[in-house]
Amino acid sequence: MSKTNMKNRKTRLKTFRFTESLADSLEKEAAEEDTTVNSLANAILYGDLEWDKKAAEFGFIWIHRSEYRRLVDIADDIELERLGREVIFPTWKEMAEFWLQDSTPEGILEALSLRSKFGSGPRTRITRENDEVTIVIRHEFGPKRSIILKSALQELAKAFHAMPRLNVGESVITARFKVKGGDATNRV
């Protein structure tokens, strides 16, 4: 086991004082999630440090789902494709550079995983089997959002010098592509 993994598994005892109402809320939430208060508190703190703080530093803002959906729904398909290609993909690249100091395609994959694990946006699953990468993104904003993500995923595949096989649905987009030799570490 690596030193990093060992450090992540080690625990330290820390004592916190919570107000009665916060303690009650934590206990209720933990029971609803079928977990312990300790595990829930760890997840909340880790999420704040690993996502919320990074998102705020990077410039993410809160917008209500209905507002976002309305903005996406009124745009035409050509503009949505441009948004994926010219805004979303470059944002993924900038996130990787800002958070990880790594804007390679591999760094972008890591940033997407981080965002999905802790962020409130679309859920992303990334798997690798030998030289094939599969990215599945699930969102809640309908077919117009799928157009944006499809375009961004096409750009990501291009960064790997690959042609993606895409399956686009109303709320799920899947991209599969092969990574060629050393191309996975080229900067985009």
C-alpha positions as CSV (number, residue, x, y, z in Angstrom):
1,M,0.0,0.0,0.0
2,S,1.4,3.5,-0.9
3,K,2.2,6.0,1.8
4,T,-0.7,8.2,0.5
5,N,-3.2,5.4,0.9
6,M,-1.9,4.6,4.3
7,K,-2.2,8.2,5.4
8,N,-5.8,8.4,4.0
9,R,-6.7,5.3,6.1
10,K,-5.2,6.4,9.3
11,T,-7.5,8.3,11.6
12,R,-7.0,10.9,14.4
13,L,-9.3,11.6,17.3
14,K,-10.6,15.2,17.3
15,T,-13.4,16.5,19.5
16,F,-15.9,19.0,18.2
17,R,-18.7,20.8,20.0
18,F,-22.0,21.1,18.2
19,T,-25.1,23.0,19.1
20,E,-28.0,20.8,20.2
21,S,-29.9,21.6,17.0
22,L,-26.9,20.8,14.8
23,A,-26.2,17.5,16.7
24,D,-29.8,16.6,16.3
25,S,-29.7,17.4,12.5
26,L,-26.5,15.3,12.1
27,E,-28.0,12.3,13.9
28,K,-31.2,12.5,11.9
29,E,-29.4,12.8,8.6
30,A,-27.0,9.9,9.5
31,A,-30.0,7.7,10.4
32,E,-31.7,8.5,7.1
33,E,-28.5,7.7,5.2
34,D,-27.9,4.6,7.3
35,T,-24.5,5.7,8.4
36,T,-22.8,7.0,11.5
37,V,-22.6,10.6,12.6
38,N,-18.8,10.3,12.4
39,S,-19.0,9.1,8.8
40,L,-21.5,11.8,7.8
41,A,-19.4,14.5,9.4
42,N,-16.3,13.2,7.7
43,A,-18.1,13.2,4.3
44,I,-19.4,16.8,4.9
45,L,-16.0,18.1,5.9
46,Y,-14.2,16.3,3.1
47,G,-16.8,17.5,0.5
48,D,-16.3,21.1,1.7
49,L,-12.5,20.9,1.5
50,E,-12.3,18.9,-1.7
51,W,-15.2,20.5,-3.6
52,D,-16.9,23.5,-2.1
53,K,-13.8,25.5,-1.4
54,K,-12.3,24.6,-4.8
55,A,-15.5,25.5,-6.6
56,A,-15.7,28.9,-5.0
57,E,-12.0,29.6,-5.7
58,F,-12.5,28.6,-9.3
59,G,-15.6,30.9,-9.7
60,F,-18.6,28.5,-9.7
61,I,-21.8,30.2,-8.7
62,W,-25.1,28.9,-7.5
63,I,-28.1,29.1,-9.9
64,H,-31.5,27.5,-9.4
65,R,-32.2,24.4,-11.5
66,S,-35.3,26.0,-13.1
67,E,-33.3,29.1,-14.1
68,Y,-30.5,27.0,-15.6
69,R,-32.9,24.7,-17.5
70,R,-34.7,27.7,-18.9
71,L,-31.5,29.2,-20.2
72,V,-30.5,26.0,-21.8
73,D,-34.0,25.4,-23.3
74,I,-34.1,28.8,-25.1
75,A,-30.8,28.3,-26.8
76,D,-30.6,26.8,-30.3
77,D,-28.8,23.5,-30.9
78,I,-25.9,25.1,-32.8
79,E,-25.2,27.5,-30.0
80,L,-25.4,24.7,-27.5
81,E,-22.8,22.7,-29.5
82,R,-20.6,25.8,-29.4
83,L,-21.1,26.1,-25.7
84,G,-19.9,22.6,-25.1
85,R,-16.9,23.0,-27.5
86,E,-15.9,26.6,-26.6
87,V,-16.9,27.0,-22.9
88,I,-17.5,23.7,-21.2
89,F,-14.5,21.8,-22.5
90,P,-12.1,24.7,-21.9
91,T,-13.6,25.0,-18.4
92,W,-12.8,21.4,-17.7
93,K,-9.3,22.0,-18.8
94,E,-8.9,25.1,-16.6
95,M,-10.4,23.2,-13.6
96,A,-7.7,20.5,-14.1
97,E,-4.9,23.2,-14.3
98,F,-6.2,25.2,-11.4
99,W,-6.9,22.3,-9.0
100,L,-4.3,19.7,-10.1
101,Q,-1.8,21.8,-12.0
102,D,-2.3,19.2,-14.8
103,S,-4.3,20.2,-17.9
104,T,-3.4,17.0,-19.8
105,P,-6.3,14.9,-20.9
106,E,-5.6,12.6,-17.9
107,G,-5.8,15.6,-15.6
108,I,-9.1,16.6,-17.1
109,L,-10.5,13.1,-16.4
110,E,-9.3,13.4,-12.8
111,A,-10.9,16.9,-12.4
112,L,-14.2,15.5,-13.8
113,S,-14.1,12.7,-11.3
114,L,-13.4,15.1,-8.5
115,R,-16.3,17.4,-9.5
116,S,-18.6,14.4,-9.8
117,K,-17.6,13.0,-6.5
118,F,-18.1,16.1,-4.5
119,G,-20.0,18.6,-6.7
120,S,-23.7,19.1,-7.2
121,G,-23.6,19.0,-11.0
122,P,-23.9,16.1,-13.3
123,R,-22.8,12.7,-12.1
124,T,-19.8,11.3,-14.1
125,R,-18.4,7.8,-14.1
126,I,-15.1,7.2,-15.8
127,T,-13.7,3.7,-16.3
128,R,-10.6,2.5,-18.1
129,E,-10.2,-1.0,-19.5
130,N,-6.8,-1.4,-21.1
131,D,-6.6,1.5,-23.6
132,E,-10.4,2.2,-23.7
133,V,-11.9,5.0,-21.7
134,T,-15.6,5.1,-21.0
135,I,-17.2,8.3,-19.7
136,V,-20.8,8.3,-18.6
137,I,-22.5,11.5,-17.6
138,R,-25.9,11.7,-16.1
139,H,-27.7,15.0,-15.7
140,E,-31.2,16.3,-15.0
141,F,-31.6,19.0,-17.7
142,G,-33.0,17.1,-20.7
143,P,-31.9,16.7,-24.3
144,K,-30.6,20.3,-24.7
145,R,-28.0,19.7,-22.0
146,S,-27.1,16.5,-23.7
147,I,-26.1,18.5,-26.8
148,I,-23.7,20.6,-24.7
149,L,-22.1,17.6,-23.0
150,K,-21.8,15.6,-26.3
151,S,-19.9,18.5,-27.8
152,A,-17.6,18.8,-24.8
153,L,-16.9,15.1,-24.7
154,Q,-16.1,15.2,-28.4
155,E,-13.4,17.8,-27.6
156,L,-12.1,15.7,-24.7
157,A,-11.7,12.7,-27.0
158,K,-9.9,14.9,-29.6
159,A,-7.5,15.8,-26.8
160,F,-6.7,12.1,-26.6
161,H,-6.4,12.0,-30.4
162,A,-9.4,9.7,-30.5
163,M,-12.7,9.5,-32.2
164,P,-15.4,8.8,-29.6
165,R,-18.3,6.5,-30.0
166,L,-21.2,8.4,-28.5
167,N,-24.5,7.3,-27.1
168,V,-26.7,10.3,-26.4
169,G,-29.9,10.1,-24.5
170,E,-32.1,12.7,-22.8
171,S,-30.3,12.5,-19.5
172,V,-27.3,10.2,-20.1
173,I,-24.4,10.6,-22.5
174,T,-21.8,7.9,-22.9
175,A,-18.5,8.4,-24.7
176,R,-16.1,5.6,-25.5
177,F,-12.7,6.0,-27.1
178,K,-9.3,4.3,-27.3
179,V,-6.2,6.0,-26.0
180,K,-3.3,5.5,-28.2
181,G,0.1,4.8,-26.6
182,G,1.7,7.8,-25.1
183,D,-0.9,10.2,-26.3
184,A,-2.7,10.1,-23.0
185,T,-0.1,12.4,-21.4
186,N,0.1,15.0,-24.2
187,R,-0.9,18.5,-23.1
188,V,-4.0,19.9,-24.7
